Amino acid sequence: MTRPLIFALLVLVAVAGFLAIPDHLTTLEGIRDQLARIEGFRLDNPALVAGTFFALYVAVAALSLPLAVWLTLGAGALFGFWQGLVIVSFASTIGASLAFLAARYLLRDWVRARFRERLDRIEAGIVRDGAFYLFSLRLIPVLPFFAVNLLMGLTPMPLLRFAWVSQVGMLAGTAVFVNAGTQLAQLDSISGILSPAVIASFAVLAAFPWIARAVMGIIRRRRVYAGWTRPATFDRNLVVIGAGSAGLVTAYIAAATKARVTLVEAGPMGGDCLNTGCVPSKTLIASAQVAKAVRDADRYGIAPVAPQVDFRAVMARIHAAIARIAPHDSIERYESLGVEVLQGRARLVDPFTVQIDLNAGGTRRLTSRAIVIATGAHPTMPPIPGLADCGALTSETMWNALSDRDQVPARIAILGGGPIGTELAQAFARLGAEVAQIEAGPRILPREDSEVSDLIAETLRDDGVQILTGHKAIHAGRDDTGRWLQLDHDSHMRRIMVDEIIVAVGRTPNLSGLGLEELGIPTDRTVQTNHYLQTIFPNILAAGDVAGPWQFTHTASHQAYYAALNALFGDIRASKVDARVIPWATFTTPEVARVGISESEAQAQGIEVTVTRFELEGSDRAIADGTTRGFVKVLTPKGKDRILGATIVGAHAGDLMAEFVLAMKHGLGLSKILGTIHIYPTLAEANKSVAGAWRRAHVNPRLTALARRFHDWRRG
């Protein structure tokens, strides 16, 4: 007999068994009455009744029928606590093992197709914790037992290990239910429900998951911290390593709750965003936009002129913007908030101790109840021969390296087609440089839909950027004629001469020197954390770029909120990071903003969506401003207005996206946006217009026909 036939037979048996269950056996009162009827027969035939009950329980567990709880209560009522516990404990284990085998040999493809995400989590848990992971699932039923049985059958776990771990893991819960059953058997009337014994039994039943969770937490902590000595007292409630966006917000929240907190930073306060990322790049973009406006002033009825770019002044403006914002992130401000700020490099000595090598000399050691790692990331330098030796810059080093230039570098090569590389390519081109943007992939901005990439690429070309997609830099160097890059395009070699090379191919989290390897904290490009941002040591957390998976300032701040709360209060109540709605923007002209899934991602994942678009050439304000290039695109489920994702390409797209982020966060559909008054004339009306386009596409034709007939009737 083939596997499909066996599977079909099992399904028929399960369905028939379920349909054959009388309604009165699915209620507490029905079971109580049935038990009373067979009590006499059990006294005369104890072995037969016990054996039959045992076989019935095995079948129910093997077929995953929804009767296990009631049968467990019935076992207590029928056989008493000890005999009932033995019967149920072994019968449930045998039944679970049969379901385990069925999944392993009969249902593999079906279970994998329908439980892929849960199976991946379970396999990861087994790799991490082995049999202890199964034990924890049995003790605390995060997943239904039948799902555990099926999913475990698809893992490499041996059958015998599954059986004995299940036997031990289910024993405590089984005992609670069997005990509750013994109390039910002793009821003589409805008033007996209020007896102390029954109340106590059900109180234990209700409290068991919480008690089990607490016990598991204690067991896990003992395993994790085995071999480490916990200090009797702590110098600090929290030590935060890194004073970028994540570290600053974490320290701020900790200080606001009056915790004693130390913030450690080896470099400038404010991290990458203030000093080498968001602030300087957006300031550069603003200057470039002015140069573009002067050059194209005839579009607005003004005589155009060639902009005279004082590049030294442009760079000075960038540093002035950094200096103006710096007090918000300064040592003085945070010390005024109650944060101790130490400048130096921190290293974890043990799960509770941080050693700081101070910039001014000397070291300090601090013990802390909790530690948050927020060390950020740095630009990745690809292993291209000669690249580092020829003085290639990064998005981190370019700001100081170019500060003393009177003129913008004449020829700039930018490696990378992501948001950073694309922003810099357009900005430098608008300031007068010849820019070649080199991307090994088929298009720039690969995370966006192809139509978005194509539109931005067209805009960059209009600004004079030479976009070399499908080109891989394989060598760099410097000779008498200057710097050069050797490119490989479909095995055709090409050399381009440049004055500066700017590398923007991604960012690598700062993990070295923190002592993570010595403590056994797993890192795979980022620090591995759970949904609470905790590492394998619950008191050591990570947030921001070093934790991933996003590398945005706003997500770092968002994670920092949870990191601070879980670091200080996680042993009382931990909060999972709410990562349901993550927006981002690329600040080119036009801007690109997105939240949720894109159209290409929906297609790749097989999600059926309705795509609604509104072209900005239909926006009155965009026409007045001369910014009609772009669109608003929203994805919704078929026939529903719930927002699954939104993409905006256009002026101020990052600002306009906030409305969709709010709507997705709080479950508001396009109908709510359509019913909201938007100021006229504003670009934000485009959001309402796309909602209107969705509504027009979903008008019920029968209702409109009925309305027409009604109006015809009203006219007489």
C-alpha positions as CSV (number, residue, x, y, z in Angstrom):
1,M,0.0,0.0,0.0
2,T,1.4,3.4,-1.0
3,R,1.9,6.2,1.4
4,P,-0.9,8.3,0.0
5,L,-3.4,5.5,0.5
6,I,-2.2,4.9,4.1
7,F,-2.5,8.6,4.8
8,A,-6.0,8.7,3.3
9,L,-7.0,5.7,5.4
10,L,-5.7,7.3,8.6
11,V,-7.6,10.5,7.7
12,L,-10.8,8.5,7.2
13,V,-10.4,6.8,10.5
14,A,-9.7,10.1,12.3
15,V,-12.7,11.8,10.7
16,A,-15.0,8.8,11.4
17,G,-13.8,8.6,14.9
18,F,-14.4,12.3,15.4
19,L,-17.9,12.2,13.9
20,A,-18.8,9.1,15.9
21,I,-18.2,11.0,19.2
22,P,-21.6,11.6,20.8
23,D,-22.2,15.3,21.7
24,H,-22.6,14.4,25.4
25,L,-19.1,13.1,25.6
26,T,-17.6,16.5,24.7
27,T,-19.0,18.2,27.8
28,L,-17.9,17.9,31.4
29,E,-21.4,16.9,32.4
30,G,-21.6,14.2,29.8
31,I,-18.4,12.6,30.8
32,R,-19.4,12.7,34.5
33,D,-22.7,10.8,33.6
34,Q,-20.9,8.3,31.4
35,L,-18.3,7.5,34.1
36,A,-21.1,6.9,36.6
37,R,-22.6,4.3,34.3
38,I,-19.5,2.3,33.8
39,E,-18.2,2.5,37.4
40,G,-19.9,-0.8,38.3
41,F,-18.6,-2.6,35.2
42,R,-15.1,-1.4,36.0
43,L,-15.2,-2.8,39.5
44,D,-16.1,-6.3,38.1
45,N,-13.6,-6.1,35.2
46,P,-10.7,-3.8,36.2
47,A,-8.1,-5.1,33.8
48,L,-10.5,-5.1,30.8
49,V,-11.6,-1.5,31.4
50,A,-8.0,-0.3,32.1
51,G,-6.8,-2.0,28.9
52,T,-9.6,-0.7,26.8
53,F,-9.1,2.8,28.1
54,F,-5.4,2.6,27.5
55,A,-5.9,1.5,23.8
56,L,-8.5,4.2,23.3
57,Y,-6.2,6.9,24.7
58,V,-3.3,5.7,22.4
59,A,-5.6,5.9,19.4
60,V,-6.9,9.3,20.3
61,A,-3.3,10.7,20.7
62,A,-2.1,9.0,17.6
63,L,-4.9,10.4,15.5
64,S,-4.7,13.8,17.1
65,L,-8.4,13.8,18.0
66,P,-9.5,16.7,20.3
67,L,-10.4,14.4,23.3
68,A,-7.1,14.1,25.1
69,V,-8.0,16.6,27.8
70,W,-11.3,15.0,28.5
71,L,-9.9,11.5,28.6
72,T,-7.2,12.7,31.0
73,L,-9.9,14.1,33.3
74,G,-11.8,10.9,32.9
75,A,-8.8,8.8,33.8
76,G,-8.6,10.6,37.2
77,A,-12.3,10.2,37.8
78,L,-12.4,6.5,36.8
79,F,-9.1,5.1,38.1
80,G,-7.9,7.5,40.8
81,F,-4.8,9.6,40.7
82,W,-1.9,7.1,40.7
83,Q,-3.4,4.5,38.4
84,G,-4.9,7.2,36.1
85,L,-1.5,8.9,36.0
86,V,0.3,5.7,34.9
87,I,-2.3,4.9,32.2
88,V,-2.4,8.3,30.7
89,S,1.3,9.0,30.9
90,F,2.3,5.9,29.0
91,A,-0.7,5.9,26.6
92,S,0.0,9.5,25.6
93,T,3.6,8.8,25.0
94,I,2.9,5.8,22.8
95,G,0.2,7.7,20.9
96,A,2.5,10.7,20.4
97,S,5.2,8.4,19.2
98,L,2.9,6.9,16.6
99,A,2.0,10.4,15.4
100,F,5.7,11.1,15.3
101,L,6.3,8.1,13.1
102,A,3.4,8.9,10.8
103,A,4.8,12.4,10.2
104,R,8.3,11.0,9.6
105,Y,7.2,8.3,7.1
106,L,3.8,9.3,5.7
107,L,3.1,13.0,6.1
108,R,6.5,14.6,5.5
109,D,5.6,16.7,2.4
110,W,2.2,17.7,3.8
111,V,3.5,18.8,7.2
112,R,6.5,20.6,5.7
113,A,4.3,22.5,3.3
114,R,1.8,23.7,6.0
115,F,4.1,24.1,9.0
116,R,7.3,25.3,7.4
117,E,7.8,28.4,9.6
118,R,7.1,26.4,12.8
119,L,9.2,23.6,11.7
120,D,12.1,25.9,11.0
121,R,11.8,27.3,14.5
122,I,11.7,23.9,16.1
123,E,14.7,22.7,14.1
124,A,16.6,25.8,15.2
125,G,15.6,25.1,18.8
126,I,16.7,21.5,18.6
127,V,20.1,22.5,17.2
128,R,20.4,25.1,19.9
129,D,19.1,23.2,23.0
130,G,18.8,19.5,21.9
131,A,16.3,17.4,23.8
132,F,15.8,20.2,26.3
133,Y,13.9,22.2,23.7
134,L,11.4,19.3,23.3
135,F,11.2,19.1,27.1
136,S,10.3,22.8,27.3
137,L,7.6,22.5,24.6
138,R,6.1,19.6,26.6
139,L,6.2,21.4,29.9
140,I,4.9,24.7,28.4
141,P,2.6,24.0,25.5
142,V,3.4,26.9,23.2
143,L,2.3,24.7,20.4
144,P,-0.6,22.1,20.6
145,F,0.8,18.7,21.5
146,F,-0.4,17.2,18.2
147,A,1.6,19.8,16.3
148,V,4.7,19.0,18.3
149,N,4.3,15.4,17.5
150,L,4.0,16.0,13.8
151,L,6.7,18.6,13.5
152,M,9.2,16.6,15.6
153,G,8.7,13.7,13.3
154,L,10.4,15.7,10.5
155,T,13.5,16.5,12.6
156,P,16.5,14.3,13.0
157,M,15.6,13.5,16.6
158,P,15.6,9.7,17.3
159,L,12.3,8.0,18.2
160,L,13.5,6.8,21.7
161,R,14.7,10.2,22.7
162,F,11.5,11.7,21.6
163,A,9.5,9.2,23.6
164,W,11.4,9.5,26.9
165,V,11.6,13.3,26.8
166,S,7.9,13.4,26.0
167,Q,7.2,11.0,28.8
168,V,9.0,13.2,31.3
169,G,7.9,16.5,29.9
170,M,4.2,15.7,29.8
171,L,4.2,14.1,33.3
172,A,3.6,17.3,35.3
173,G,0.8,18.5,33.2
174,T,-0.8,15.1,33.1
175,A,-0.7,14.9,36.9
176,V,-2.5,18.2,37.2
177,F,-5.3,17.1,34.8
178,V,-5.6,13.7,36.4
179,N,-5.8,15.2,39.8
180,A,-8.6,17.5,38.6
181,G,-10.4,14.4,37.3
182,T,-10.3,12.7,40.7
183,Q,-11.9,15.7,42.3
184,L,-14.7,15.8,39.7
185,A,-15.4,12.1,40.5
186,Q,-16.2,13.0,44.1
187,L,-18.9,15.6,43.3
188,D,-22.3,14.6,44.6
189,S,-24.1,17.8,43.6
190,I,-23.6,21.1,41.8
191,S,-22.8,22.7,45.2
192,G,-19.8,20.4,45.4
193,I,-18.1,22.5,42.7
194,L,-17.5,25.1,45.5
195,S,-15.6,22.6,47.7
196,P,-12.1,23.6,48.6
197,A,-10.6,20.5,47.1
198,V,-12.1,21.1,43.7
199,I,-11.4,24.8,43.7
200,A,-7.8,24.1,44.7
201,S,-7.4,21.5,41.9
202,F,-8.7,23.8,39.2
203,A,-6.6,26.7,40.6
204,V,-3.5,24.5,40.1
205,L,-4.8,23.6,36.6
206,A,-5.1,27.3,35.8
207,A,-1.8,28.3,37.3
208,F,0.2,25.4,35.9
209,P,1.3,27.1,32.7
210,W,2.6,30.1,34.6
211,I,4.3,27.9,37.2
212,A,5.8,25.8,34.5
213,R,7.1,28.8,32.6
214,A,8.7,30.2,35.8
215,V,10.3,26.8,36.5
216,M,11.6,26.6,32.9
217,G,13.0,30.1,33.2
218,I,14.9,29.1,36.4
219,I,16.2,25.9,34.7
220,R,17.4,27.8,31.6
221,R,19.1,30.5,33.7
222,R,20.9,27.8,35.7
223,R,22.1,26.1,32.5
224,V,23.2,29.4,30.9
225,Y,25.0,30.9,33.9
226,A,26.6,27.6,35.0
227,G,30.2,28.2,35.7
228,W,29.8,32.0,36.2
229,T,29.6,33.7,39.5
230,R,26.9,36.2,40.0
231,P,27.9,39.2,42.2
232,A,26.2,39.7,45.5
233,T,25.7,43.3,44.6
234,F,26.0,45.3,41.4
235,D,27.7,48.7,40.6
236,R,25.1,49.5,38.0
237,N,21.6,48.6,36.9
238,L,22.6,48.9,33.3
239,V,25.8,49.4,31.2
240,V,25.2,50.5,27.6
241,I,28.0,49.9,25.1
242,G,27.8,52.4,22.2
243,A,26.5,55.9,22.0
244,G,24.8,55.8,18.7
245,S,21.0,56.0,18.2
246,A,20.3,52.7,20.0
247,G,22.7,53.3,22.9
248,L,21.6,56.9,23.5
249,V,17.9,56.0,23.6
250,T,18.6,53.0,25.8
251,A,20.5,55.1,28.3
252,Y,17.9,57.9,28.2
253,I,15.1,55.5,29.1
254,A,17.1,53.9,31.8
255,A,17.9,57.3,33.3
256,A,14.3,58.3,33.1
257,T,13.3,55.3,35.2
258,K,16.0,56.4,37.7
259,A,18.2,53.4,37.1
260,R,21.9,53.8,37.7
261,V,23.3,53.6,34.1
262,T,26.7,54.0,32.5
263,L,27.1,54.7,28.8
264,V,30.4,53.7,27.2
265,E,31.6,55.2,23.8
266,A,35.1,55.0,22.3
267,G,34.4,57.6,19.5
268,P,32.3,60.7,19.1
269,M,28.9,60.8,20.8
270,G,26.0,60.4,18.4
271,G,27.5,57.5,16.5
272,D,27.3,57.1,12.7
273,C,24.0,58.8,12.1
274,L,25.2,62.1,13.5
275,N,28.8,62.1,12.5
276,T,29.1,60.2,9.2
277,G,25.7,59.0,8.1
278,C,22.2,60.6,8.1
279,V,23.1,64.2,9.1
280,P,26.1,64.8,6.8
281,S,24.6,62.9,3.8
282,K,21.3,64.8,4.0
283,T,23.1,68.1,4.4
284,L,25.1,67.3,1.2
285,I,21.9,66.3,-0.6
286,A,20.3,69.6,0.3
287,S,23.2,71.6,-1.2
288,A,23.1,69.4,-4.3
289,Q,19.4,70.1,-4.7
290,V,20.0,73.9,-4.6
291,A,22.7,73.5,-7.3
292,K,20.2,71.5,-9.4
293,A,17.5,74.1,-8.9
294,V,19.8,76.9,-10.0
295,R,20.8,74.9,-13.1
296,D,17.2,74.1,-14.0
297,A,15.6,77.4,-13.0
298,D,14.1,77.9,-16.4
299,R,11.5,75.3,-15.5
300,Y,10.1,77.9,-13.1
301,G,10.4,80.9,-15.4
302,I,13.7,82.1,-14.1
303,A,16.9,82.5,-16.1
304,P,19.1,79.5,-15.4
305,V,22.8,79.9,-14.5
306,A,25.6,77.4,-14.0
307,P,26.0,77.1,-10.2
308,Q,29.4,78.1,-8.8
309,V,29.9,75.4,-6.2
310,D,32.3,76.3,-3.4
311,F,32.9,72.7,-2.3
312,R,34.9,73.8,0.8
313,A,31.9,75.8,1.9
314,V,29.6,72.9,1.2
315,M,31.7,70.7,3.4
316,A,31.9,73.4,6.1
317,R,28.1,73.6,6.1
318,I,28.0,69.9,6.7
319,H,30.3,70.1,9.7
320,A,28.3,73.1,11.0
321,A,25.1,71.0,10.8
322,I,26.8,68.2,12.7
323,A,28.0,70.7,15.3
324,R,24.6,72.2,15.7
325,I,22.9,68.9,16.4
326,A,25.7,67.5,18.5
327,P,24.6,69.0,21.8
328,H,21.5,66.8,21.6
329,D,23.7,63.8,21.9
330,S,26.5,65.3,24.0
331,I,28.2,64.0,27.1
332,E,27.1,67.1,29.0
333,R,23.4,66.5,28.1
334,Y,23.4,62.9,29.2
335,E,25.3,63.6,32.4
336,S,22.6,66.2,33.2
337,L,20.1,63.4,32.7
338,G,21.8,61.3,35.3
339,V,23.8,59.0,32.9
340,E,27.5,58.3,33.7
341,V,29.4,58.6,30.4
342,L,32.8,56.9,30.0
343,Q,34.9,57.4,26.9
344,G,36.7,54.2,26.1
345,R,36.4,50.7,24.7
346,A,34.3,48.2,26.6
347,R,34.8,44.4,26.8
348,L,32.6,41.8,28.5
349,V,34.7,40.0,31.1
350,D,31.8,37.8,32.2
351,P,28.0,38.0,31.9
352,F,27.9,40.6,34.7
353,T,31.2,42.5,34.3
354,V,32.3,45.1,31.8
355,Q,35.9,46.3,31.6
356,I,36.5,49.7,30.0
357,D,39.9,50.7,28.6
358,L,39.6,54.5,28.9
359,N,40.7,56.8,26.1
360,A,42.4,58.9,28.7
361,G,44.3,55.9,30.0
362,G,43.7,53.3,32.7
363,T,40.8,50.9,33.0
364,R,37.6,50.5,35.0
365,R,35.6,47.5,35.8
366,L,31.9,47.7,36.5
367,T,29.4,45.0,37.5
368,S,25.9,45.4,36.2
369,R,22.6,43.6,36.4
370,A,22.1,44.1,32.7
371,I,24.2,45.0,29.7
372,V,23.1,46.4,26.3
373,I,25.4,46.1,23.3
374,A,24.7,48.9,20.8
375,T,28.0,49.3,19.0
376,G,26.5,49.9,15.5
377,A,28.2,49.1,12.3
378,H,30.9,50.3,9.9
379,P,31.2,50.4,6.1
380,T,32.2,47.2,4.5
381,M,35.4,47.3,2.5
382,P,35.2,44.5,-0.1
383,P,38.3,42.4,-0.7
384,I,39.2,44.0,-4.1
385,P,43.0,43.9,-4.7
386,G,44.5,47.4,-4.4
387,L,41.3,49.0,-3.2
388,A,42.5,50.0,0.3
389,D,46.1,50.8,-0.9
390,C,44.9,53.4,-3.5
391,G,43.1,55.5,-0.8
392,A,39.5,54.5,-1.4
393,L,37.1,56.3,0.8
394,T,33.9,55.1,2.5
395,S,30.7,56.8,3.5
396,E,32.4,57.1,6.9
397,T,35.8,58.6,6.0
398,M,34.9,60.8,3.1
399,W,33.6,63.7,5.2
400,N,37.0,64.6,6.7
401,A,39.0,63.5,3.7
402,L,37.2,65.9,1.4
403,S,36.8,68.8,3.7
404,D,39.9,70.7,2.5
405,R,39.0,70.6,-1.2
406,D,38.1,73.8,-2.9
407,Q,36.5,71.9,-5.8
408,V,34.4,68.8,-5.9
409,P,36.5,65.9,-7.2
410,A,36.2,65.8,-11.0
411,R,35.8,62.1,-11.4
412,I,34.2,59.9,-8.7
413,A,33.5,56.2,-8.8
414,I,31.0,54.9,-6.3
415,L,30.9,51.2,-5.6
416,G,27.4,50.0,-4.7
417,G,23.9,50.4,-6.0
418,G,22.1,50.5,-2.6
419,P,20.5,53.5,-1.0
420,I,23.8,55.1,0.3
421,G,25.6,54.7,-3.0
422,T,22.6,56.0,-5.0
423,E,22.1,59.1,-2.8
424,L,25.8,60.0,-3.0
425,A,26.0,59.4,-6.7
426,Q,23.2,61.8,-7.4
427,A,24.4,64.4,-5.0
428,F,28.0,64.5,-6.3
429,A,26.8,64.6,-9.9
430,R,24.5,67.6,-9.1
431,L,27.5,69.4,-7.5
432,G,29.4,69.0,-10.8
433,A,31.4,65.7,-10.6
434,E,31.5,63.1,-13.2
435,V,30.1,60.1,-11.4
436,A,30.2,56.4,-12.3
437,Q,28.0,54.3,-10.1
438,I,29.1,50.6,-10.2
439,E,26.8,47.8,-9.2
440,A,27.5,44.1,-9.7
441,G,23.8,43.3,-9.8
442,P,21.3,43.9,-12.7
443,R,19.9,47.1,-11.2
444,I,20.3,49.8,-8.5
445,L,18.1,49.8,-5.4
446,P,17.5,46.0,-5.7
447,R,15.2,45.8,-2.7
448,E,12.6,47.9,-4.5
449,D,10.3,47.0,-7.3
450,S,12.0,47.1,-10.7
451,E,9.8,50.1,-11.8
452,V,11.1,52.0,-8.9
453,S,14.7,51.2,-9.7
454,D,14.2,52.1,-13.3
455,L,12.6,55.5,-12.5
456,I,15.5,56.4,-10.1
457,A,18.1,55.2,-12.6
458,E,16.5,57.4,-15.3
459,T,16.6,60.4,-12.9
460,L,20.2,59.8,-12.1
461,R,21.2,59.5,-15.7
462,D,19.4,62.9,-16.3
463,D,21.7,64.3,-13.6
464,G,24.7,62.9,-15.5
465,V,25.4,59.8,-13.5
466,Q,26.9,56.9,-15.5
467,I,25.2,53.8,-14.1
468,L,27.2,50.7,-14.7
469,T,25.0,47.8,-13.6
470,G,26.3,44.2,-14.2
471,H,29.8,45.5,-13.6
472,K,32.1,44.0,-11.0
473,A,35.2,45.9,-9.7
474,I,38.0,43.4,-9.7
475,H,41.1,45.5,-9.2
476,A,42.1,49.0,-8.2
477,G,45.3,50.9,-8.3
478,R,47.2,54.2,-8.8
479,D,49.9,55.1,-11.3
480,D,51.3,58.2,-12.9
481,T,48.0,59.0,-14.6
482,G,46.0,58.7,-11.4
483,R,43.6,56.2,-9.8
484,W,41.9,53.5,-11.8
485,L,39.4,50.8,-11.4
486,Q,39.3,47.5,-13.4
487,L,35.8,46.4,-14.1
488,D,34.5,43.0,-15.3
489,H,31.3,43.2,-17.4
490,D,30.3,39.7,-18.7
491,S,34.0,38.8,-18.9
492,H,34.8,42.0,-20.9
493,M,37.4,44.0,-19.0
494,R,37.2,47.7,-18.8
495,R,39.4,50.3,-17.0
496,I,38.1,53.7,-15.9
497,M,40.2,56.6,-14.5
498,V,38.9,58.3,-11.4
499,D,40.0,60.9,-8.9
500,E,38.2,59.4,-5.9
501,I,36.7,56.0,-5.1
502,I,33.8,55.9,-2.6
503,V,32.9,52.5,-1.3
504,A,29.2,52.0,-0.3
505,V,28.5,48.3,-0.6
506,G,27.0,47.7,2.8
507,R,27.8,47.8,6.5
508,T,29.3,45.3,8.9
509,P,28.3,45.2,12.6
510,N,31.0,46.2,15.1
511,L,31.5,42.9,17.0
512,S,35.3,42.6,17.5
513,G,36.8,43.3,20.8
514,L,33.6,42.9,22.8
515,G,34.5,39.5,24.4
516,L,31.4,37.8,22.8
517,E,33.4,34.8,21.6
518,E,34.9,34.2,25.0
519,L,31.4,34.2,26.6
520,G,30.0,31.9,23.9
521,I,27.5,34.4,22.6
522,P,26.6,33.4,19.1
523,T,27.2,35.9,16.3
524,D,26.4,35.3,12.6
525,R,27.2,38.7,11.1
526,T,25.0,40.2,13.9
527,V,24.6,39.4,17.6
528,Q,22.0,36.6,17.7
529,T,19.1,37.6,19.9
530,N,15.5,36.4,20.6
531,H,12.3,38.4,20.2
532,Y,13.2,40.2,23.4
533,L,16.6,41.3,22.1
534,Q,18.2,39.0,24.7
535,T,21.3,36.9,23.9
536,I,21.9,33.5,25.4
537,F,22.4,35.4,28.6
538,P,19.0,37.1,29.3
539,N,20.8,40.0,31.1
540,I,22.9,40.8,28.0
541,L,20.9,42.4,25.1
542,A,21.7,43.9,21.8
543,A,20.0,46.7,19.8
544,G,20.5,48.6,16.6
545,D,22.7,47.7,13.7
546,V,24.7,45.2,15.7
547,A,21.5,43.2,16.3
548,G,19.9,43.7,12.9
549,P,18.1,42.7,10.8
550,W,17.6,46.4,9.8
551,Q,20.2,49.1,9.6
552,F,18.1,52.2,10.0
553,T,18.4,54.9,12.7
554,H,14.7,54.8,13.4
555,T,14.7,51.0,13.9
556,A,17.7,51.3,16.2
557,S,15.7,53.8,18.4
558,H,12.7,51.5,18.2
559,Q,14.7,48.5,19.4
560,A,16.3,50.6,22.1
561,Y,13.0,51.2,23.8
562,Y,12.5,47.4,24.1
563,A,16.1,46.8,25.0
564,A,15.9,49.3,27.9
565,L,12.6,47.9,29.3
566,N,13.7,44.3,29.0
567,A,17.1,45.0,30.5
568,L,15.7,46.7,33.5
569,F,12.4,44.8,34.0
570,G,12.6,41.7,31.8
571,D,12.9,39.3,34.7
572,I,9.5,40.6,35.8
573,R,7.8,41.0,32.4
574,A,9.6,41.0,29.1
575,S,8.2,42.6,25.9
576,K,8.6,41.3,22.4
577,V,9.8,43.8,19.8
578,D,6.9,45.0,17.7
579,A,8.4,44.7,14.2
580,R,5.2,44.4,12.3
581,V,5.5,47.7,10.4
582,I,9.0,48.9,9.4
583,P,9.2,51.8,7.0
584,W,12.3,53.2,5.2
585,A,13.3,55.8,2.7
586,T,16.0,56.6,0.1
587,F,16.6,60.3,-0.1
588,T,17.2,60.7,-3.8
589,T,15.2,63.0,-6.0
590,P,12.5,61.8,-6.2
591,E,12.5,60.2,-2.8
592,V,11.6,56.5,-2.4
593,A,9.7,55.4,0.6
594,R,8.3,52.0,1.4
595,V,6.5,50.1,4.2
596,G,5.4,46.5,4.2
597,I,5.8,44.1,1.2
598,S,6.5,45.3,-2.3
599,E,4.7,44.0,-5.4
600,S,7.7,41.9,-6.4
601,E,7.9,40.4,-2.9
602,A,4.2,39.6,-3.0
603,Q,4.6,37.8,-6.3
604,A,7.7,35.9,-5.0
605,Q,5.8,34.8,-1.9
606,G,2.7,33.8,-3.8
607,I,0.5,36.4,-2.1
608,E,-2.6,37.5,-4.1
609,V,-2.9,41.2,-3.9
610,T,-4.7,44.1,-5.5
611,V,-2.3,46.9,-6.6
612,T,-3.8,50.4,-6.6
613,R,-1.8,53.3,-8.1
614,F,-2.0,57.0,-8.3
615,E,0.4,58.9,-10.5
616,L,1.6,62.2,-9.1
617,E,1.0,63.9,-12.4
618,G,-2.6,64.0,-11.2
619,S,-1.7,65.8,-8.0
620,D,-2.5,69.6,-8.1
621,R,0.2,70.4,-5.7
622,A,2.8,68.3,-7.5
623,I,1.9,70.1,-10.7
624,A,2.3,73.5,-9.0
625,D,5.6,72.5,-7.6
626,G,6.9,70.8,-10.8
627,T,7.4,67.5,-9.0
628,T,5.1,65.2,-10.9
629,R,7.6,62.4,-11.4
630,G,6.5,59.5,-9.3
631,F,3.5,57.6,-7.9
632,V,1.8,56.2,-4.9
633,K,1.3,52.4,-5.0
634,V,-0.7,50.4,-2.3
635,L,-1.1,46.6,-2.0
636,T,-4.2,45.2,-0.4
637,P,-5.7,41.7,-0.1
638,K,-8.2,40.7,-2.8
639,G,-11.5,42.5,-2.1
640,K,-10.3,44.1,1.1
641,D,-8.9,47.6,1.9
642,R,-6.3,46.4,4.5
643,I,-2.9,47.7,3.6
644,L,-0.2,45.1,3.1
645,G,2.4,47.4,1.7
646,A,2.9,50.9,0.2
647,T,5.5,52.5,-2.0
648,I,5.8,56.2,-2.7
649,V,8.1,57.6,-5.3
650,G,8.1,61.4,-5.3
651,A,8.9,64.6,-3.5
652,H,8.8,64.2,0.3
653,A,7.9,60.6,0.0
654,G,9.5,59.8,3.4
655,D,7.2,62.3,5.0
656,L,4.1,61.2,3.1
657,M,4.7,57.6,4.1
658,A,3.9,58.3,7.8
659,E,0.2,58.1,7.1
660,F,0.4,54.6,5.7
661,V,2.7,53.5,8.6
662,L,0.1,54.7,11.1
663,A,-2.7,53.0,9.2
664,M,-0.8,49.7,9.0
665,K,0.2,49.9,12.7
666,H,-3.3,50.3,13.9
667,G,-5.2,48.3,11.3
668,L,-6.8,51.2,9.5
669,G,-7.7,50.5,5.9
670,L,-7.8,52.7,2.8
671,S,-11.5,53.5,3.5
672,K,-10.4,55.3,6.7
673,I,-7.8,57.3,4.8
674,L,-10.4,58.2,2.1
675,G,-12.7,59.4,4.9
676,T,-10.0,61.6,6.4
677,I,-9.9,65.3,5.5
678,H,-6.6,66.3,3.8
679,I,-5.5,69.9,3.4
680,Y,-5.7,71.2,-0.2
681,P,-3.4,71.7,-2.0
682,T,-0.8,69.4,-0.4
683,L,1.2,66.4,-1.6
684,A,-0.5,64.4,1.2
685,E,-3.7,64.4,-0.9
686,A,-2.0,61.8,-3.1
687,N,-2.6,59.3,-0.2
688,K,-6.3,60.1,-0.2
689,S,-6.3,59.9,-4.0
690,V,-4.9,56.4,-4.1
691,A,-7.5,55.4,-1.5
692,G,-10.2,56.9,-3.8
693,A,-8.8,54.9,-6.7
694,W,-9.2,51.7,-4.7
695,R,-12.8,52.6,-3.8
696,R,-13.8,53.3,-7.4
697,A,-12.3,50.0,-8.4
698,H,-14.4,48.2,-5.8
699,V,-17.8,49.8,-6.3
700,N,-20.6,47.1,-6.3
701,P,-22.1,47.3,-9.8
702,R,-25.4,45.9,-8.5
703,L,-25.7,48.7,-6.0
704,T,-24.9,51.3,-8.6
705,A,-27.5,49.8,-11.0
706,L,-30.1,49.9,-8.1
707,A,-29.2,53.5,-7.3
708,R,-29.7,54.5,-11.0
709,R,-33.1,52.8,-11.0
710,F,-34.0,54.6,-7.7
711,H,-33.1,58.0,-9.1
712,D,-35.0,57.3,-12.3
713,W,-38.1,56.4,-10.2
714,R,-37.6,59.6,-8.1
715,R,-37.8,61.7,-11.3
716,G,-41.1,60.2,-12.2
